[in-house]
Amino acid sequence: MTGAPADELSRLAGLHGVAVSYRPAPDRTVTVPASAVVAALGALGVDAATPEAVRAALTERERDLRARLLPPTLVHWAGDSGDPGALAALPPGTRVRIETEEGQEREATTAPAGAYGNGEREPEPYRASAPLVAGLPFGVHRVTALAPDGRSGHAHLIVAPDRLPAPAGRSFGLLVQLYSLLSRRSWGMGDLGDLAELAGWAGRVAGAGFVQVNPLHAAVPGTPTDPSPYRPSSRRFPDPVHLRVEDVPEYAYAEDRERLDGLLARAARLRAAVLDKGALIDRDAVWQVKREALEALLAVPLAPGRRAAYDAFRAAHGQALDDHATYYALAESYGPDWTTWPDGLRDPRSQATARARAGLADRVAFHTRLAWLTDGQMRAAQRAAREAGMPVGIVHDLAVGVHPRGADAWAQQDVFAAGMSVGAPPDAFNARGQDWGLPPWRPDRLAACGYAPYRDLLRALFRYAGALRVDHVMGLFRLWWIPQGSPPTEGTYVHYDAEAMLAVLALEAGRAGAVVIGEDLGTVEPGVRETLHRRGVLGTSVLWFERDWTGDGRPLPPGRWRADCLATATTHDLPPTAARLTGDHVDLRDRLGLLTRPAAEERAEAVCDAAEWLALLGSLGLLDSTAAGPPGTDEEAEVRAVHRFLLRTPARMIGVWLPDGVGDRRPQNLPGTCAEYPNWRLPIADREGRPVPLEELTAAPRLRALLEVFARLGDG
């Protein structure tokens, strides 16, 4: 472990974006362990293990920074009047060539030294009257600079619109975990056919503007599968478990009808077990049946038009798609954990992997086709939403990261920080911090490749997203890195180039015409929300957290809420609104032994919290006359009043948690639990816990009455 002077280690860390301290509150600074700093630097390829290594690395880094002409990535916002700082600071006489994404080139030379005669003072550095970047199209371009002293530099130049697209107007929408949305046609869990049906109904009948779903990223293969949608194998490609098998065009032409009929019967039993017998959603069983059916469908030759569309998809995704399908083919033979595969197969670019890919060509083709089919049904759901009149459509969710043993971590090893995991430091809600088990991207490698993995990821998602929710959007600025084997308390923040990350987001969202919502709940670094707001990223506001924390701590009146946000009553990690109002969420945590204080104290606090909100709702005239008693007196009326309150705020988007429409009491995920609670496996149910299929849900008087709250939203 290093024994280098703290100031030297601090300087070295600062030059690589690694924090040596952080401020969880304005009046409190926490110093992180030196071991965390050394480990983070090591994951960035910087040896800081000894005092000598620190000094050598510091000298090398400072020398490199002095010598380089350009940083790896430059950002130019459309509204900026001049060149990015590094371009403007190039030495006089530097030759600059810019090659655009489309292959067009422009060249210029900064004014040479001595070009200013007759006593005219030569500016230093030279600044051209017309910026070098003037008139460049949006995109990621290549810049090459050659200085008079022989130094050369190369950079990626991101030219992005000033702001991300904004919602066309105010709208409300539904929030739902897709797996929980079963219909009488789905195969044991909600699927993309159900999503299209919900969007069509919500748009045409209820006037909704969007439907937000959980991440639909591809899961790590094998059984039992991690049910959490926030720890996927790949974020770039969706999971075929969400396919509606009967909607695949080749289904009509499959020859082995007896086999398909048998699979349909198995699917019906899975569906009935959940909807009629109270079973949990069994994702693994659903995938086993769907996979067998898809094997049969993929034996059907593609018609010419379908073949052309498939070939176009393969060409558009190129190497990334080949890698994705190869990982899943190899996982069938060697298991899902690529770190245990034979040595040669752990490298996606090795000759051994190339040989294995060729030998498994039929399995690679199978998984390639699955990615295409799923992409197609995702886009079909978005079309259904827009055709139903939704101005936004489907809001997809981008998870923070990926599983360390999954497809993306295997294919993109060069951009992930080995031996590190993303999480959160200790805070008022979790004194031990959190380790999410997700390997972070290396900011230096992202910058070196012009953020290509990030760009490609966003471009793939925006193929079918009307809007994108970015989980833990603060991760565009910094992430809490935890060394492998260390507790979350012994991590540190590593900073990213937020300007570049936001520019890429603005570029790809602008190309797609898509809104972006940042999940910015919890502790947020000063200035982050302001920067996101300036660039047009909407925030997230949850009613129970919106209090006057700098004043009297009471519920925040609607007029003081921010406008540029998605406002909701709850989320997948929080109790449904009915449970919050009745205190059922405290009883649940008490039964599971999760309370950190006496149950009586927790219940009293929950009652007080709900009473304060109901008092505010009553004072605003939002409560029906029947809901005048203690919290929970008229639960349905109180839930409607909560949503009338959200409508009273200036929020651009208002989300209705779909289970709130039938009185579901159970959270979809209970943080801090694993085996104790069936996270991510519950169907939508009514107040008695009876599962409610999509067909009954859309006809439920309680849901219709709740959505009637927003009937006049379009008029205002």
N, C-alpha and C positions, 0 to 999 in steps of 0.2 A: 504494500500500500504506500502511496506517495507520502513523502515527508517534506514536500516542496513548500516554500513559504506561501501563505494563504493568498497574498496579493498576486503572485505569479500564477497560481492555479486559477484564481479568479479572472485574471486577464485572459488566460488561455481559454477558459470556459466561455467568457463573454464573446471572444472572437469566433466561437463556433455555435453561439446561440444557446448555450447550456447555462441555466440559472444556478447560482450558488445560494440564493435565498429567494423567498417570495413573501407576499403580503396578503394573508387571508382576510385582513381587515385593515382599514386605513391607518389604524393606530398600533398595528402589530406586524412585526417582521420575524419570519422564521428562517433560520439558517439550515440548509439541507446538509446531510452528511457528506463529507468529502468522498466517501466511498461511492456514493451515488453519482457524484460529479465525474469521478474517474471512470466509472463504468459507462456512463453516457458518452463520455469522450471516446472511450474504447469502441463503443458501438458505431461511432462515427469515423472510426479508423485512425484515431489519435491516441498515441501512447502517452499516458500520464501516470504510469505506475510508480515512477521514481522521481526524485527531484531533478535528476539529470535529464530524464525523458521529458519532463515538463518544460525545462529550459530549452531543450532542443526543439520541441514542438512549437514553443512560443516563438523562437527565433525564425523557424521555417515559415510559420504562418504569417508573421509580420513582414518577412521578406517577400513572400508571395503576394500579399496584398499591395505592397508598394510597387511591385514590378508589373502587376497585371494591368492591361488596358481596360478590360471590360469584365464585369461580373458575369456569371453564367447565364443569368436571365435578367432582362430589362422589362419594365412595364411602362406603357404609354396609354393613359386614359384619353378618350376622344376629346374631352373638354380641356386638356392641358394645352397651354399656348406654346410651349417650347419642347425641346428634346428632353428625354430622360437625363438625369444628372450625369450619369457616366458618359453618355454620348456628348453632352455639352462640354464635358471636361477633357475631351481628347486633346492631345498635344497639337499645336499648329502644324499643318502639313500632313496630317494623318489621312490616308486614303481609306474611305469607307464604302463597303458594298453591302447592299441589303437585297436579299432574295426573298420574295414573298412566298406564301403557301402555294400560290398558283404558278410559281416558277418565273415570275417577272423579276427583273433586276433593275436596280438604280445604283449609281455610283456618284460619289462626291468626294472632294478633298477639302479639308479644313484649310483656312488661309495659311500659306507657308510662312515660316519664320522669316522676318526681314521684308515681308511684303508691304509693310507700311513705311513709306519714306517721307522725306521732307519734314522730318521732325514729328510726324504723326505718331502718336503712342500706340503701339501694338497691344491689343487686349490680350490678357492671359487668364484663363484659356480663351481661345477664339470661339465666338458664338456667331453662327451664320445668321443672316437676316431672315432666311427661310429655314425653318427646322428641317433636319434630315428626314424626320418621320412625317412631315406634312403630306397629307393626301394618301397615306398608306391605308389599305383596306383593313378591316378587322381580321385578326388571325394571329398565328404564331409564326413569325418570320425569322430568318437567319441573318445575323449581322457579322461581317468580317471587317476588322480594322487592322491596318498596317501603318505603324508609326515611322517617322523619319529615322529613328535610332534603331530600326530593325525589329522592334518588338511587334508581336501580332496578338490579336485577341479575337475570340469568337463568342457570340452570345445569341441566345434566343430572345426575340423581341415580341412581347405580347401586346398587341394593340386591341383594346377592349372598349366597349361603350361605357359611358360614365356611370350609368345605373342599370340595374337589372330590370326586366319587364315588371310592370306593376299590374295588379288586378284591374280589370276593366271597370269595376264598380264594387260596391259592397255585395257580399253574398254569404250565404250560410251553406254548410255541408254536413255530411255524416262522417263520423270517425268509426272505423271498424277494423278488427283483426280478422283478416280474410278467412283463416282456417276455422274461425268460430261461426261463420255465416253459412251454415248448412241449409241446403234446400232438399226437397224430396227427389231431386235429380243428381245431387252430388254424391261422390263415392266415399262417404265417411268423414269428409272435411270440406269446408268451403273451397270453391275453385273459381277459376277465371270466368266460367259461365255464370256463376252466381254473382260475381262482381259486375258483369255486364248487365245482368237483369236488375240488380239493385240500382245501378246508375240510371238505367232507362226509366225505372219507376220513380226514383227520387227526382230526376230532372223534370219529367213530364207531369207527375201528379203533385209533388210537393214543392216544385220550383227550386230545388237545391242547385247550388252552383258547383259542387265538387263532392267527391267521396275520397277520403284519406284512408289508406291501408297501411299495414305493417310492412317492414321490408320483405320483399319476395325474392331475395337473393338465393342463389343455389346453396343448399346445405351440404355439410360434410357427409359423404356416403357411409353406409354401414349401419349396423344396429347395435345398440339403440342409438338413434339419431338425437343429437342435442336439439330439443324442441325450440330453443330460443332463436327467433329470427334475427337477433342482433349479434350473432356469432357465426356468420356464414362461412362457407368454403370460398365462395366468390361473390364479390359485389357487382361484377361487370355483367354476369349472365344470370338469368332468373332460374328458379327451381321448377323442373317439369312436374313435380308433385301437384302443382296448381293447375295442370291441364284439365280441361273438360274433354275426356277421351272421345265422346260421341261427336264433338265439334270438329275433330280432325277430318278433313275431307276424305282421306283414304279409308276412314272407318266404313263408309258405305260400300267399299269394294273389297274388303277383306273376305277371303274365301272360307276360312275356318269359322263358320258362324256358330257351330256347336261349342267351340272353345270360348268364343266371345260371350255367348249366352251364359256359360258357366261362370265367367268372370263377372258378368253383370249381376248374377245371383249372389256371388261373394260380396260384391260392392253393396248390394242391397242389404245384406246382413250387417255389414259394417255401419251403414247409415242408420239402420233400425236400432242397432245397439246403442248408438249415441242419442238419437232423437227419442226413442221409445223405452229404452231400458236403463238410461242413466249412466252409460259407460263414458269414459273419457275418450277424447279424440286420439286415435292410434295412428299417428303419421306413418310409422313403419309398415303397418299392415296395409294402409291405403296405398303406399308406394309399391308394395309388392304386387298388389292386384293391378295397379295402373301400368307398372312396368311390363308385366306379362302381356297386357293388352297392347301396349305400344310396340312390343316386339313383333306382334302379329301385324299391326298396321304398317310398320316400316318395311315389311316384306312386300307391300303393294308398290309397284312402280309409280313414280311421280308422273303426272300428265305434263305435257310440254311447258305450259305456263307455270305450273308449280315448280318444275325443274329449274326454269329460268330464275324464278324468285329465290329458290334455295341457293343456286349458284351465286346470285348477287349478294345474298346474305353472307356466304362464305368469303367472298371477295372483300366485302366491307369490313369484316372482322379479322381476316387474315391470320397472322401468327397467334394472336391472343385466343382465337377460337380453336385453332389446332392444339394449343397448349391445354386449354380447358378440357377439351374432349380426350386428349391423351392422358391427363391426370385421372379422369374418371375411368378410362379403360384400364390403366395400370392399377388403380385401386381395386378393381374387380379381382385381380390376380394377387396383389401384394398387400392389400389392406389400405385403409384411408390415410394412415400416418406415413407420409413420404419420407420422414426422417429415419424410418426403419427399413426402407427399401434397399435393395442391393446398391452398392456404392455408385455405380455408373448411372443408375436411374434417378438418383437424387438431383442430378443436374439436367435441367430440361434441354440443354444445348449439347449434351454429350452424344458421342457416336452410339453408345449403348441405348440411349433413349430413342435415337433415330431408328435404330434397328427394331426396337420394341414397338415403336409406332407403326412401322411397316408390317410387322408380324401381327399386330392387333388392328389392322386396317378396318375390319368389319365392325369392331367394337368402337373404334374412334368415330367411324361414320355414324353409328347409332347415337352416340352422345352429341355429335355435331347436329344431327337431325333434331334431337330433343331440344337443343338450345334454340333452333330455328322455329320449331312449332310453338314453343313457349313464348318467344318474342312475338310471334304472329298473334297469339291469343291476347297477349298484353296490349298490343296495338288495337286489336278488335274491341277490347273493353273501353279503351280511350275513345275510339270512334263512336261506340254506342253512347257514351256519356255526352259527347259533343252533339251528336244527332238528337239527343234528348233535350237539348237546349242549355246544357251546362257551359258557362263561360270558361271554366277552368278544366273540369273533367276529373281524371284520376290523379290524386296526389300520392306519389310514391315516396317511400321513406329510405334514406341512405344511412346505413349503419355506420358506426364510427370506424370499424375495422373488420378484419377477417380472422378466422381461426388459424392458429400458427401451423396447423398440420394439413391445411386445405389446399385447394387448387391455386388460388392467387399467391399464397405464401410460397408454394413450390415454383410457380412460373415466374414470379417477380422477386426472387431472392436478392437480386442486386439492389433493389430499392427499399428493402425492409431492414430494420435494425435488429441484427441477430442478438439474442440473449436479453431482449427487452420486452416489456409488456406495458400496455397503456392502462391507466386507471385514474384515480383521483386521490388527492391528499386528504388527511383528516379534516373534518369540518364539524359544525355543530350537530349535524345529523348522523355522522358516522365517525366516531373518534379513532377508529382503526384504519380509516381510508378505504379505498376500493381498488381491487385488481381485476380488470375486465378480461384478462387473458388474451389480449389482442396485440400482435406485434405492430409497432408504429412504422410509418414510412420515414426514411431518412431524408431530412430536408436538403442536405447537400446533394444527394443523388437525384432528387426531384428537380432541383434547380439545374443540374448538369444536363438533364435530358429535356429541358423545357417543359417540365411537368407533364410529359407524355402519358404516363399511366393515369394520372388524374384527369387529363383531357379526354382520354379514351373512355374512362369510366363514365364521366358525365355525358359524353356523346351517346353512349349506349343507353343510359337511363332516359335521356330526353327523347329517345325514339318513341317512347310510349307514355311519357309523363306529361300531364298538363301542368303540373307543378311538382316541386321536389321539396320534401322536408329533410333538412340536414340535421341528423342527430348530433348533439353536443357540438354545435356550430363553433364554439370557442376553440375547437381543435384546429381551425384554420389559422389560429394565432399561436397556440402553444398546446402541448400535451404533456401530461404527467407520465414520465418514463420510470418504470420500476425494474431494477436489475433482476434477472432470473434468480430465484431463491431468496430474495429479500422481501420483507413485508411492505405493504403500500406506504407505510410511514417513512421508509428509507428510499424514496424516489426523489426525482427533481423534475422541474419543467424544462422542456426543450422547445425552443421557439422556431416557428416556421415563417417564411416570407409571406405575411398575410396579404401584402399588396399583390403578389403574384398569384396566390391562391384565389383571392377574390376576383382578380382580373380574368383568370381562366373560367371561374364560375360565371362571371358576367358575360364573357364571350360565348360560352356554350348555351347558357340560358337565353341569351339574346338571339342566337341563331334558331333556337327552338321556339322562341316566343313564350317561354315558361316562367312562371312565378317561382321564387325560392323562399321557403320558410325556414328560418333557423331556430332550432331548439336551444334557447339560451336561458334555461332555468338554472337556478342554483347560484353558486359563487361565480361571478364574472369579472375578469380583469378590467380595471378602469379604462375607459375609452373604447372598449370592444363594441358595446351596443351602439355607441355613437358612430363608429366606423361602418358597422353593418347597416345602420339606418341611412347613412350618407350614400351608400352604394345600392340601396334599394332592397336589401334582404329583410324580409319581414321577421318580426320576433314572435315569441310564443308567450301568451299570458294566460295563466290558470287562475280561476277565480279565488280559490282558497289561499293562494299565495299573494294576492294583490291587496296588500295592506300598506298603511302609511308608516313604513318602517323607520323613517327618519323623524317622524312626529309622534303622534299618540298611539300608533300601532293599530288603529281601528281599520275596519274594511275601507278600501279606497272607493270613493264615490265614482260613478260611471264617467263623469266628465273629466276625471283626472287620469283615466286610462290612456295609454298610447294608441294612436290610430293605426300605425303600420305594424299590425300583428295579426296572428290567428288567436282569437280569444276562445277559451273553452272552460267548461266546468270541471273536467277531469281528464285523465290520460290513462293509458294502459297500465301504468305503474302505480296508479292511485285508486282509491275506492270509488265505485260508481256513486253518483250523486245521492241516490236514495240511501245508500249505506252511510254516507257522510252525514246526512241529515238525521238519521235515526240512531247513529252511534254503533251500527252493526259492525263497522270496521274495527272498532276497539274490541268488541266481543270476539271477532275472528282472531285477532292477534293474541288475545288473552288465551283462547283455546289452544293456540299453537305455541304458547310459551315465549312469545316474542316481545312482550312488554318489558321495558327497562325501569318502570315505576309501578307502584301499586295500581291495580285495575281501577279502583275507585277514583284515584287522581286522574288517570287517563280519561275515564268516562266524564268526569266533571269538566275537564278541559274541552273535550269534544262537544259536550252540550253547550258550553259557553261560546265556543267558536261558532257553532251553527246558529245559536240564538242571536249573536251579534249580526251575522249576515241577514238573518230573517228580519231582524229589527230594521236594518237598512232597507231591505226590500219593502217592508211594510210602510216605512216612511215615504217611500217613493211611489206608493200606490200600486205596486206590482203584484201584491198577493191577492188572491181571490178571497172573498169574504169568509169562505169556509176554512181558510188556513190561518186562523187567527190565534190558535193555541200554541202550546210548546212545540219545539221541533218534532216533526214526524206526525203531527196531528192530521194533516191532510197531505200525505206524501206527494201525490201526483200534482196537486196544486203548487206545492213548494218547488218541485222540480221545474214546473212551467215558469214560476216566478224567477228562478235562477236564470233561466234562458231569456226571459224578458229583460232582465238586468243586463245580460251580455249584449242584447240588441240595443239597449240604451247607451252602451259605450260607443266610442267612435271607431272601434276595431273594423278593419277592412274585411276580414274574414272571421266567421263565427262557426265553431265546430260543435256538433251535437254528438256525443258519445252514443252510438246506436243502442247499446244495452240499456241506456237510460230510458229509452222509449218503451220498454216493457217491464221496467222495475228490477232489473238484475242487480243483485247485491254483491256479487263476487268480483274482485279484481281479476283481470286476466293474468297479471303477474304480481307477485308479492315479493318485493325485494328483500333479500336476506334469507330467503328460503330456497330449498332444493327439493329433497324428498318429502318435506313436511307438507307441501302444497302443490297442487297440479298446475303449475305455471304453464301457460301457452297451450293448454289442452282442454279448455272448457268451451262448450258451445254457448251461444247466447241463450239466456234462460229468463223466465219471468220471476216475479218476486218469491215464488215458492220453490224456485230452482228447477222448474220444468223446462226442458229445452224447447225453443221456439224456432221452427224452420222458417225460411225466407217467405214462403207462401202465407204463413200465419202472421209473420212480422209485419208485412206490408198492409195487412188488413186489420192490425191491432188498433182498437179505438184509442188506447193510451198513447201510442206513437203518433197517430194522426192528430190528436189533440195537442201534443207537444210541438209538432211541426207547424201547426196552425199559428203558433206564436210568431212565425216568420212570414206569414201570408202577405203582409204588406211591405216586406223588406224592399221589393223591387220598386214600390211607389215612392220610397224615401230616398 
